[in-house]
Amino acid sequence: MKKMMICFLVWGLQSASWAAPVKLRLALNWKPEPEFGGFYEAVHKGFYQKKGLEVEILPGGVGTPVIQMVEGQKVEMGISNADEVILGRSRGAEVISIFAVFQTSPMALLTHEERGFKELKDVFENSGTVAAERGLPYIQFCEKKYGFKKVKIVPFLGGISQFLSDKNLTQQGFIAAEPILARKEGARPKTFLIADSGYNPYFTVVVVRNDFAEKNPDLIKNFVAATQEGWRSYLSDPSEANARMAKLNPTMDPETFKLGAVAQAPLIQTAETKKRGLGFQSKERWKQLADQLLEIKVVSKTFPPETYYK
């Protein structure tokens, strides 16, 4: 009997060892905000833990080099965008996307409602100023499509101070942030999604190294399943995760967290994800984006679309 008890004890210790969660670091490309809500929800509701994972979320900021961090194995996973993945691959970074939060890009242009613009092209076909990061691919795409004959492109300084001080200024922004902040300051922003131009990269995608994905298929599968559960929960009720993120990012007030979660929801949960699952990615979308980046000469070469995602 004593021998049997010792065997059970040893077996129990071995089982506990086997059950130890796999630690993963997930680097964000910005501060904790609604666009990352599902990841925080999955951590704090224990969805990752149920899948044997211990995920540490590392907040980012301006210029956080996520692709390089993943490529250099500083972290196991990171948040980027589909066009950055294609650009990174063209420069030799062996990374791959395993989950895409936004099916429709949340990048937008804010203009003043008083100008009477009806669609995105009106911004570029009328005189005025556009505050944007000219080197970003979507600006280059819009320049090729619409031409910037009447508008003047000026550097985007961040925030909404430029927008509030000039009724003839349009600025870049994020659907879940700048338009909300502008309204709170008494402005009347009219928001146009960049996706309306035809340039619509997957946004807030999770990237890993290719070899990491190949060596850990079950881990990737479990991470995706837990992340889907996290986003389903957050989309249903974002209040708890928002409260946690607000403590980590006091620069965004609770009301903006709440409104931001509402504004972004239809860009995440679409008819396609209802059929195929949250985080879905398609070969056709990746090919279209790669072709667009090649056409505007952001990249000089592309790879088969199926190699950009898993």
C-alpha positions as CSV (number, residue, x, y, z in Angstrom):
1,M,0.0,0.0,0.0
2,K,2.8,2.4,0.9
3,K,4.5,1.7,-2.4
4,M,1.3,2.4,-4.3
5,M,0.8,5.7,-2.5
6,I,4.4,6.7,-3.4
7,C,3.7,5.8,-7.0
8,F,0.5,8.0,-7.0
9,L,2.5,10.8,-5.4
10,V,5.2,10.6,-8.0
11,W,2.6,10.4,-10.8
12,G,0.8,13.5,-9.3
13,L,4.0,15.5,-9.2
14,Q,4.8,14.5,-12.8
15,S,1.2,15.5,-13.9
16,A,1.5,18.8,-12.2
17,S,4.8,19.4,-14.1
18,W,3.2,18.5,-17.4
19,A,0.3,20.8,-16.6
20,A,2.5,23.8,-16.1
21,P,1.3,26.6,-18.4
22,V,3.3,27.6,-21.4
23,K,4.4,31.2,-20.9
24,L,4.0,33.6,-23.9
25,R,4.7,37.3,-24.2
26,L,2.4,39.3,-26.5
27,A,3.8,42.7,-27.4
28,L,1.2,45.4,-28.3
29,N,1.9,48.1,-30.9
30,W,0.1,50.7,-28.8
31,K,-1.2,51.4,-25.3
32,P,-4.1,49.4,-23.8
33,E,-7.2,50.5,-25.7
34,P,-10.4,48.9,-27.0
35,E,-8.6,47.5,-30.0
36,F,-6.9,45.0,-27.7
37,G,-9.9,44.4,-25.5
38,G,-10.3,40.7,-26.4
39,F,-6.8,39.8,-25.4
40,Y,-7.1,41.4,-22.0
41,E,-10.5,39.7,-21.6
42,A,-8.9,36.3,-22.4
43,V,-6.2,36.9,-19.8
44,H,-8.4,38.0,-17.0
45,K,-11.3,35.6,-17.6
46,G,-8.8,32.7,-17.6
47,F,-9.5,31.6,-21.2
48,Y,-5.8,31.3,-22.0
49,Q,-5.1,29.5,-18.7
50,K,-7.8,26.9,-19.6
51,K,-5.8,26.1,-22.7
52,G,-2.6,25.7,-20.8
53,L,-1.2,29.1,-21.6
54,E,0.1,32.0,-19.5
55,V,0.0,35.1,-21.6
56,E,1.7,38.3,-20.5
57,I,0.6,41.4,-22.5
58,L,3.3,44.0,-23.0
59,P,1.9,47.5,-23.8
60,G,3.5,49.5,-26.6
61,G,3.7,53.0,-27.8
62,V,4.8,55.2,-30.7
63,G,7.3,53.3,-32.9
64,T,7.2,50.0,-31.0
65,P,9.2,47.7,-33.3
66,V,6.9,44.7,-33.0
67,I,7.9,42.9,-36.1
68,Q,11.6,43.2,-35.1
69,M,10.8,42.1,-31.5
70,V,9.1,38.9,-32.8
71,E,11.7,38.2,-35.5
72,G,14.5,38.7,-32.9
73,Q,12.7,36.4,-30.4
74,K,12.4,39.1,-27.8
75,V,8.8,38.1,-27.5
76,E,6.9,35.0,-28.8
77,M,4.0,37.0,-30.2
78,G,3.2,40.6,-31.2
79,I,0.4,42.8,-32.6
80,S,0.9,44.4,-36.0
81,N,-1.1,45.0,-39.2
82,A,-1.3,43.1,-42.4
83,D,0.6,45.6,-44.5
84,E,3.4,45.7,-41.9
85,V,3.6,41.9,-42.1
86,I,4.0,42.1,-45.9
87,L,6.6,44.9,-45.6
88,G,8.5,43.0,-42.9
89,R,8.6,39.8,-45.0
90,S,9.9,41.8,-48.0
91,R,12.8,42.9,-45.7
92,G,13.6,39.4,-44.6
93,A,11.5,39.0,-41.4
94,E,10.3,35.5,-41.1
95,V,6.9,36.2,-39.5
96,I,3.4,35.1,-40.1
97,S,-0.1,36.2,-39.0
98,I,-2.2,33.7,-36.9
99,F,-5.2,35.9,-36.0
100,A,-6.7,39.1,-37.4
101,V,-8.9,41.1,-35.1
102,F,-10.3,43.7,-37.5
103,Q,-11.8,42.5,-40.7
104,T,-12.3,46.1,-41.8
105,S,-9.4,48.5,-41.1
106,P,-10.4,51.0,-38.4
107,M,-8.1,53.7,-39.8
108,A,-10.0,56.7,-40.8
109,L,-9.9,60.4,-41.9
110,L,-11.8,62.9,-39.8
111,T,-13.1,66.0,-41.5
112,H,-15.4,68.7,-40.2
113,E,-19.1,68.0,-40.9
114,E,-19.6,71.6,-41.9
115,R,-17.6,71.0,-45.1
116,G,-20.4,68.9,-46.4
117,F,-18.3,66.0,-47.7
118,K,-20.3,62.9,-48.6
119,E,-17.5,60.4,-49.3
120,L,-13.8,59.8,-48.9
121,K,-12.8,61.1,-52.3
122,D,-14.3,64.5,-51.5
123,V,-11.5,65.0,-49.0
124,F,-8.9,64.8,-51.7
125,E,-10.9,66.5,-54.5
126,N,-11.5,69.7,-52.6
127,S,-9.0,72.3,-51.2
128,G,-7.9,72.0,-47.7
129,T,-5.2,70.4,-45.4
130,V,-4.8,66.8,-44.5
131,A,-2.7,65.9,-41.4
132,A,-1.3,62.5,-42.0
133,E,1.9,60.4,-41.9
134,R,2.7,60.6,-45.6
135,G,5.0,57.6,-45.5
136,L,2.2,55.3,-44.5
137,P,1.0,52.9,-47.2
138,Y,-2.6,54.0,-47.1
139,I,-1.7,57.6,-47.8
140,Q,0.4,56.5,-50.8
141,F,-2.5,54.4,-52.0
142,C,-4.9,57.3,-51.8
143,E,-2.4,59.6,-53.5
144,K,-2.2,57.2,-56.4
145,K,-6.0,56.7,-56.6
146,Y,-7.3,60.3,-56.0
147,G,-4.3,62.6,-56.6
148,F,-3.4,65.3,-54.1
149,K,-3.8,68.2,-56.5
150,K,-6.0,70.4,-54.3
151,V,-5.0,69.3,-50.8
152,K,-1.9,70.0,-48.8
153,I,-0.5,67.1,-46.8
154,V,1.1,68.2,-43.5
155,P,2.6,66.1,-40.7
156,F,0.2,64.5,-38.2
157,L,1.2,65.6,-34.7
158,G,-1.0,63.2,-32.8
159,G,-4.1,63.9,-30.8
160,I,-6.8,66.2,-32.1
161,S,-5.5,69.7,-31.4
162,Q,-4.8,70.3,-35.1
163,F,-8.3,69.3,-36.0
164,L,-10.0,71.4,-33.3
165,S,-8.0,74.6,-34.4
166,D,-8.7,74.5,-38.1
167,K,-12.1,74.0,-39.8
168,N,-10.4,73.3,-43.1
169,L,-8.2,70.5,-41.8
170,T,-8.8,66.8,-42.1
171,Q,-6.7,64.4,-40.1
172,Q,-6.0,60.7,-39.8
173,G,-7.4,58.8,-36.8
174,F,-8.6,55.6,-35.4
175,I,-12.4,55.0,-35.5
176,A,-12.5,54.1,-31.8
177,A,-10.5,57.1,-30.5
178,E,-10.1,60.5,-32.3
179,P,-13.7,60.9,-33.6
180,I,-15.0,60.3,-30.0
181,L,-12.5,62.7,-28.5
182,A,-13.3,65.4,-31.1
183,R,-17.1,65.2,-30.3
184,K,-16.3,65.5,-26.6
185,E,-14.5,68.7,-27.3
186,G,-17.6,70.1,-29.1
187,A,-16.5,69.4,-32.7
188,R,-18.7,67.8,-35.4
189,P,-16.4,65.3,-37.1
190,K,-17.4,63.4,-40.2
191,T,-15.5,60.2,-40.4
192,F,-14.6,58.2,-43.5
193,L,-13.0,54.8,-43.3
194,I,-9.8,54.4,-45.3
195,A,-11.2,51.0,-46.3
196,D,-13.7,52.8,-48.5
197,S,-10.8,53.6,-50.8
198,G,-10.3,49.9,-51.5
199,Y,-7.2,49.7,-49.3
200,N,-8.3,47.5,-46.4
201,P,-5.6,45.5,-44.6
202,Y,-6.4,43.2,-41.8
203,F,-5.7,45.3,-38.6
204,T,-4.5,44.2,-35.2
205,V,-3.1,40.9,-36.3
206,V,-1.1,38.5,-34.1
207,V,2.2,37.7,-35.6
208,V,4.7,34.9,-34.7
209,R,7.9,33.6,-36.2
210,N,7.3,31.0,-39.0
211,D,9.4,28.4,-37.2
212,F,7.6,29.0,-33.9
213,A,4.3,28.3,-35.7
214,E,5.6,25.2,-37.4
215,K,7.1,23.8,-34.2
216,N,4.0,24.5,-32.0
217,P,0.8,23.8,-34.0
218,D,-1.2,22.8,-30.9
219,L,-0.1,25.9,-29.0
220,I,-1.1,28.1,-31.9
221,K,-4.5,26.3,-32.1
222,N,-5.1,26.7,-28.4
223,F,-4.0,30.4,-28.5
224,V,-6.4,31.2,-31.3
225,A,-9.3,29.3,-29.6
226,A,-8.8,31.2,-26.4
227,T,-8.4,34.5,-28.2
228,Q,-11.7,33.9,-30.0
229,E,-13.4,33.2,-26.7
230,G,-11.9,36.4,-25.3
231,W,-13.1,38.5,-28.2
232,R,-16.6,37.0,-28.1
233,S,-16.8,37.8,-24.4
234,Y,-15.5,41.3,-24.9
235,L,-17.8,42.1,-27.7
236,S,-20.7,40.9,-25.5
237,D,-19.7,43.0,-22.5
238,P,-16.5,45.1,-22.6
239,S,-17.0,46.8,-19.3
240,E,-14.7,44.6,-17.1
241,A,-11.8,44.6,-19.6
242,N,-12.2,48.3,-20.2
243,A,-11.9,49.0,-16.5
244,R,-8.7,47.0,-16.3
245,M,-7.2,48.7,-19.4
246,A,-8.2,52.1,-18.1
247,K,-6.1,51.6,-15.1
248,L,-3.1,50.7,-17.3
249,N,-3.8,53.7,-19.7
250,P,-5.2,56.6,-17.7
251,T,-4.8,58.9,-20.7
252,M,-8.1,57.5,-22.1
253,D,-11.1,58.1,-19.9
254,P,-13.7,55.4,-19.2
255,E,-16.4,56.9,-21.4
256,T,-14.1,56.9,-24.4
257,F,-13.3,53.2,-23.7
258,K,-17.0,52.5,-23.7
259,L,-17.8,54.4,-26.8
260,G,-14.7,53.0,-28.6
261,A,-15.7,49.4,-27.9
262,V,-19.1,50.1,-29.5
263,A,-17.6,52.0,-32.5
264,Q,-15.2,49.2,-33.4
265,A,-17.5,46.2,-32.9
266,P,-19.0,46.0,-36.5
267,L,-15.4,46.1,-37.9
268,I,-14.5,43.0,-35.9
269,Q,-17.6,40.9,-35.9
270,T,-18.8,40.8,-39.5
271,A,-21.0,38.5,-41.5
272,E,-17.9,36.5,-42.6
273,T,-16.6,36.0,-39.0
274,K,-20.0,34.9,-37.9
275,K,-19.7,32.1,-40.4
276,R,-16.0,31.4,-40.3
277,G,-15.0,32.5,-36.8
278,L,-13.4,35.6,-35.2
279,G,-9.8,36.2,-36.5
280,F,-10.6,34.8,-39.9
281,Q,-8.1,35.5,-42.8
282,S,-8.4,34.7,-46.5
283,K,-5.9,34.1,-49.2
284,E,-7.7,36.5,-51.5
285,R,-7.4,39.4,-49.1
286,W,-3.7,38.9,-48.5
287,K,-3.1,38.6,-52.3
288,Q,-5.0,41.8,-53.0
289,L,-3.1,43.7,-50.3
290,A,0.3,42.4,-51.5
291,D,-0.5,43.4,-55.0
292,Q,-1.5,46.9,-53.9
293,L,1.7,47.4,-51.9
294,L,3.7,46.2,-55.0
295,E,1.8,48.6,-57.2
296,I,2.5,51.6,-55.1
297,K,6.1,50.5,-54.7
298,V,6.0,50.1,-50.9
299,V,7.6,46.6,-51.5
300,S,9.7,45.5,-54.4
301,K,8.7,41.8,-54.1
302,T,5.9,39.7,-52.7
303,F,5.4,36.1,-51.7
304,P,2.6,33.6,-52.2
305,P,-0.4,35.0,-50.2
306,E,-0.8,31.7,-48.2
307,T,2.6,32.3,-46.7
308,Y,1.6,35.5,-44.9
309,Y,-0.9,33.8,-42.6
310,K,-1.8,30.6,-40.9
